[in-house]
Amino acid sequence: MAALPESFDGPIQIAIIGGTGLTSLPHFTPIAQLPLTHPSLLTPWGPPSSPITILTHPRCAPTNPLSTATTATSASPPPLNVAFLSRHGLHHEFAPHEVNSRANIAALRKLGVRCIVAFSAVGSLQEKVRPRDFLLPDQVIDRTKGVRPWTFFEGGIVSHVPFADPFDTELRNILLATLASNPEVMSSTLSSTTEAAVATGGPASEAAPPKIHPTGLLICMEGPQFSTRAESHLYRSWGASVINMSCLPEAKLAREAEIGYAMICMSTDYDCWREGEGEGDVSVEMVMGNMAANAGNARRICEVVLDVLGRGVDGGGQGLEREEDLTKIKRVVTGERWKGCSLGGLSGMSRQPVVKSEVMAKIKWLFEEWEG
């Protein structure tokens, strides 16, 4: 394949962050790959985890997922440009605590992204969330150890942003409505190979097709080691649904960057809380086996989700018979909901000239509209 252009001047408002098992979107057409030397990737916080691929997605005008009506238009809007970033690197070379989340989020914002849908492999802490199920968390508990840089506002500048609802509620609602109206994205076909892999996660997962769970409490642990059995039982006692190593500080930084953010979790195992004969603790083999099955569903989810989110981009509003639906989507895609939440939360800045100059340069890089 011919080398892709290393620059792109078109609008990009939506990004997909791929995690373990989702390192590419083969049904989308790559039109550029921005190298780590691209101006927008030369962030004050270092380089992002990977080059950023710009994909074009042919949009259609399907039925409105936010309405009970079934009308659709035949016109198709122009293609949608989407940024894709591999959280753990192109070759999965970065452990969770090594991911440069500040650079990842900063680079995406610099490109114009205001809406992120992130994918992540997770372990299940509840019987009902079976391996190969998907879950959209609505809350998170931070169990990282403070070794990951988690804010843009430090070293002489302070800002406090709201994080009561860590995932953008409006974006989650759009994703859930879209998935509810497109149940075919979750394949129920199990090959003998993937059945064997799923079976190691528990017999309950062998028969029923994968499900999408609309809510859940996510534990974000430090890693890269998996949980102890005591920790796994502790998290279950808290009512947690799933556990991963990637949500934080990614979600916090997206909020500081005034970007709408939601995560789609892909269950791969039952962690280590299920004890008894024939029960297997989580292992890399188990995770990767189930991720192979999850990847196809994740790609189909991306397609239908981008069809809907793309309507919030200029020229893509066809197929929505209610203006209020288009308004909701535009509000999410443009980041209107979070605009001003960081700069409006500034509570102090150093008066030392050198320090002030340095921190202002960083924040100005992130927020070009900031006048200081």
C-alpha positions in Angstrom: 0.0 0.0 0.0 1.3 3.5 -0.9 2.5 5.6 2.0 -0.3 7.9 3.4 0.1 11.7 3.4 1.6 13.0 6.7 -0.7 16.0 6.9 -4.4 16.7 6.8 -6.2 20.1 6.7 -9.8 18.9 6.9 -12.1 19.2 10.0 -11.8 16.5 12.6 -14.2 16.6 15.6 -14.5 13.0 16.5 -11.9 10.5 17.7 -11.7 6.8 18.5 -9.2 5.7 21.0 -8.5 2.0 20.5 -7.3 -0.2 23.4 -6.2 -3.8 23.7 -7.8 -5.7 20.8 -8.9 -2.7 18.8 -5.8 -1.4 17.1 -7.3 -0.6 13.7 -10.6 0.0 11.9 -10.3 -1.9 8.7 -13.7 -1.0 7.3 -12.7 2.7 7.3 -10.5 4.3 4.6 -7.2 5.8 5.9 -6.5 9.1 4.2 -3.6 10.4 6.3 -1.3 9.3 9.1 0.1 12.1 11.2 3.6 11.2 12.4 4.9 12.0 15.9 6.8 14.9 14.3 3.5 16.5 13.1 3.1 20.0 14.7 -0.1 18.9 16.4 1.6 15.9 17.9 4.6 17.8 19.3 2.8 18.6 22.6 4.3 20.3 25.6 3.8 17.0 27.4 5.8 14.9 25.0 4.6 12.6 22.1 1.4 10.7 22.0 1.3 6.9 22.2 1.1 6.5 18.4 0.8 8.3 15.1 -2.7 9.5 14.6 -4.5 8.0 11.6 -7.2 10.1 9.9 -9.9 7.8 8.5 -12.8 8.7 6.2 -16.1 7.1 7.0 -18.9 7.0 4.3 -21.9 8.3 6.1 -25.5 7.1 5.4 -28.8 8.4 6.5 -30.3 5.6 8.7 -33.4 5.8 10.8 -33.2 8.2 13.8 -32.0 6.2 16.8 -33.2 9.0 19.2 -36.8 8.6 18.0 -39.4 5.9 17.9 -40.3 6.9 14.3 -38.9 4.8 11.4 -38.5 7.4 8.7 -35.3 7.9 6.9 -34.0 9.9 4.0 -32.3 8.6 0.9 -29.7 11.3 0.7 -26.3 10.6 2.0 -24.1 13.3 3.6 -20.4 13.7 2.7 -17.8 11.4 4.3 -16.9 11.9 7.9 -13.3 12.4 9.0 -12.3 10.5 12.2 -9.1 10.5 14.2 -7.9 7.1 15.4 -5.2 6.7 18.1 -3.8 3.4 19.5 -3.6 3.9 23.3 -0.9 1.3 23.9 1.1 2.1 20.7 1.0 0.6 17.3 2.6 -2.6 18.6 1.0 -2.6 22.1 4.4 -1.5 23.5 3.2 0.7 26.3 2.0 -0.7 29.6 -1.0 1.1 31.2 1.2 3.2 33.5 3.4 4.2 30.6 0.7 5.6 28.3 1.2 9.3 27.8 -2.4 10.2 28.3 -1.7 14.0 28.5 0.0 14.0 25.1 -2.8 11.7 23.6 -5.6 14.0 24.7 -3.7 17.2 24.0 -2.8 16.1 20.4 -6.4 15.2 19.7 -7.7 18.5 21.0 -5.1 20.3 18.9 -6.4 18.6 15.8 -9.9 19.9 16.6 -11.4 16.8 18.3 -14.2 17.6 20.8 -15.8 14.1 21.1 -14.0 10.9 22.0 -15.3 7.3 22.1 -12.7 5.1 23.8 -12.6 1.3 23.8 -11.0 -0.8 26.5 -10.7 -4.4 27.5 -12.1 -5.1 31.0 -12.4 -7.9 33.5 -15.9 -8.7 34.7 -16.7 -8.4 38.4 -20.3 -9.6 38.1 -21.7 -12.9 36.9 -24.2 -11.1 34.6 -21.4 -9.4 32.7 -20.0 -12.3 30.7 -16.8 -12.5 28.7 -17.5 -10.9 25.3 -20.3 -8.7 26.7 -19.9 -4.9 26.3 -20.6 -2.3 28.9 -20.9 1.5 29.0 -19.8 2.6 32.5 -21.4 5.6 34.1 -19.1 5.8 37.1 -15.5 5.0 38.0 -13.4 4.6 41.1 -9.7 5.5 40.8 -7.4 2.8 42.1 -4.3 4.0 40.3 -1.3 4.8 42.5 -0.5 8.4 41.6 2.4 7.5 39.3 0.5 8.6 36.2 0.5 12.4 35.4 -3.2 13.2 35.7 -3.6 16.9 35.1 -2.7 19.7 32.6 -2.9 22.3 35.4 0.2 22.1 37.6 3.6 23.6 38.2 2.2 27.1 38.8 -1.4 27.0 37.6 -4.5 25.5 39.3 -7.9 24.6 37.8 -10.7 22.5 39.4 -13.1 20.9 36.9 -16.3 19.0 37.7 -16.0 15.2 37.5 -19.1 14.0 39.3 -20.2 12.2 36.2 -16.9 11.1 34.6 -18.4 10.1 31.3 -20.4 12.5 29.2 -24.0 11.7 29.9 -25.3 13.1 26.7 -22.8 11.2 24.6 -23.6 8.0 26.6 -27.3 8.5 25.9 -26.6 8.9 22.2 -24.4 5.8 22.1 -27.0 3.7 24.0 -29.9 4.8 21.8 -27.8 4.0 18.7 -26.9 0.6 19.9 -30.4 -0.2 21.0 -31.7 0.6 17.5 -28.9 -1.5 15.9 -28.9 -4.9 17.8 -27.4 -6.6 14.9 -24.0 -5.1 15.7 -23.5 -7.7 18.4 -22.8 -11.0 16.6 -24.1 -14.2 18.2 -22.1 -16.5 16.1 -19.5 -18.4 18.1 -16.7 -20.4 16.3 -15.4 -23.5 18.0 -12.1 -21.7 18.6 -13.7 -18.7 20.4 -16.1 -20.9 22.3 -13.1 -22.7 23.8 -11.6 -19.4 24.8 -14.9 -18.1 26.2 -15.4 -21.3 28.1 -12.3 -20.6 30.3 -14.2 -17.5 31.5 -17.1 -19.6 32.8 -19.7 -21.9 31.4 -22.4 -19.3 31.6 -20.8 -17.5 28.7 -20.8 -20.4 26.2 -24.4 -20.3 25.0 -26.0 -16.8 25.0 -25.1 -14.1 22.5 -23.1 -11.1 23.8 -25.0 -8.3 25.5 -24.6 -4.6 25.9 -25.0 -3.4 29.5 -26.1 0.2 29.7 -24.5 1.1 33.1 -21.9 0.0 35.5 -19.3 1.0 38.0 -15.7 0.7 36.6 -12.6 0.2 38.7 -9.5 1.6 37.2 -6.5 -0.2 38.8 -2.8 0.5 38.3 -1.5 -2.7 36.8 0.2 -4.0 34.8 -0.3 -7.0 37.2 -3.8 -8.3 37.5 -5.7 -8.1 40.8 -5.2 -10.2 43.9 -8.2 -12.4 44.8 -8.8 -10.3 47.9 -8.9 -7.1 45.8 -11.3 -8.7 43.3 -13.7 -9.6 46.1 -13.3 -6.1 47.7 -14.3 -4.4 44.4 -17.3 -6.7 44.1 -18.4 -5.7 47.6 -18.4 -2.1 46.4 -20.8 -3.0 43.7 -18.3 -2.7 40.9 -19.2 -4.2 37.5 -15.9 -4.3 35.6 -12.2 -3.5 36.0 -9.5 -2.1 33.7 -6.2 -0.2 33.7 -6.8 2.5 31.1 -9.8 4.7 32.0 -7.8 7.1 34.2 -6.3 9.6 33.9 -7.6 9.5 30.3 -11.2 10.5 31.2 -10.0 13.2 33.6 -7.7 14.7 31.1 -10.5 14.7 28.4 -12.7 16.7 30.9 -9.8 19.2 31.5 -9.4 19.5 27.8 -13.2 20.2 27.5 -13.7 17.2 25.3 -16.8 14.9 25.6 -15.7 11.4 26.5 -17.4 8.0 26.8 -15.9 4.6 27.2 -17.1 1.3 25.7 -15.8 -1.6 27.8 -15.3 -5.1 26.2 -15.4 -7.9 28.7 -12.7 -10.6 28.3 -12.7 -12.5 31.6 -14.0 -12.9 35.2 -10.9 -11.5 36.8 -10.0 -13.9 39.7 -13.1 -13.8 42.0 -14.7 -16.9 40.7 -13.4 -19.8 42.7 -14.1 -23.4 42.3 -13.3 -26.5 40.3 -12.9 -25.7 36.6 -12.8 -21.9 37.1 -9.8 -20.2 35.5 -8.2 -17.0 36.8 -7.6 -14.2 34.3 -4.6 -14.8 32.0 -3.2 -13.1 28.9 -4.2 -16.0 26.8 -7.8 -15.7 28.1 -7.9 -12.0 27.5 -6.5 -12.1 24.0 -8.7 -15.1 23.0 -11.8 -13.2 23.9 -10.6 -9.9 22.4 -10.3 -11.6 19.0 -14.0 -12.2 19.2 -14.8 -8.8 20.7 -12.9 -6.9 17.9 -15.5 -7.6 15.2 -18.3 -6.4 17.4 -16.3 -3.3 18.3 -15.7 -2.4 14.7 -19.4 -2.8 13.9 -20.3 -0.6 16.9 -17.9 2.1 15.6 -19.7 2.1 12.2 -23.2 2.7 13.5 -22.0 5.1 16.2 -20.1 7.2 13.8 -23.1 7.2 11.4 -25.1 9.0 14.1 -22.4 11.2 15.7 -21.5 12.3 12.1 -24.8 14.0 11.8 -23.6 16.6 14.3 -20.8 17.6 11.9 -21.6 20.2 9.2 -23.5 18.6 6.3 -24.4 15.5 8.1 -27.7 16.2 9.7 -29.9 14.3 7.2 -32.2 11.6 8.6 -33.2 13.4 11.8 -36.8 14.5 11.6 -36.6 16.3 14.9 -34.4 19.4 15.2 -33.9 18.7 18.9 -32.2 15.4 18.1 -29.7 17.2 15.8 -29.2 19.8 18.5 -28.3 17.1 21.0 -25.8 15.5 18.7 -24.2 18.8 17.7 -23.8 19.8 21.3 -21.9 16.5 21.9 -19.7 16.6 18.8 -18.7 20.2 19.1 -17.9 19.9 22.9 -20.3 22.7 23.6 -21.3 21.1 26.9 -17.8 21.3 28.4 -16.7 24.6 26.8 -15.2 26.8 29.5 -15.2 24.2 32.3 -11.4 24.2 32.7 -10.6 27.9 32.0 -13.6 28.9 34.0 -12.3 26.8 36.9 -8.9 28.5 37.1 -8.3 29.4 40.7 -4.7 30.6 40.8 -1.5 31.1 38.9 2.1 31.7 39.9 3.3 35.4 39.8 6.9 34.4 39.2 7.6 35.6 35.7 9.5 32.6 34.4 7.1 30.1 35.9 4.0 32.0 34.7 5.5 32.3 31.2 6.0 28.5 31.1 2.6 27.4 32.3 0.8 30.0 30.2 2.6 28.7 27.1 1.5 25.2 27.9 -2.2 26.1 28.5 -2.1 28.4 25.5 -1.0 25.5 23.4 -3.9 23.4 24.6 -6.5 26.3 24.5 -5.5 28.5 21.6 -8.5 30.8 22.3 -7.2 31.5 25.8 -6.1 35.1 26.3 -4.5 34.6 29.7 
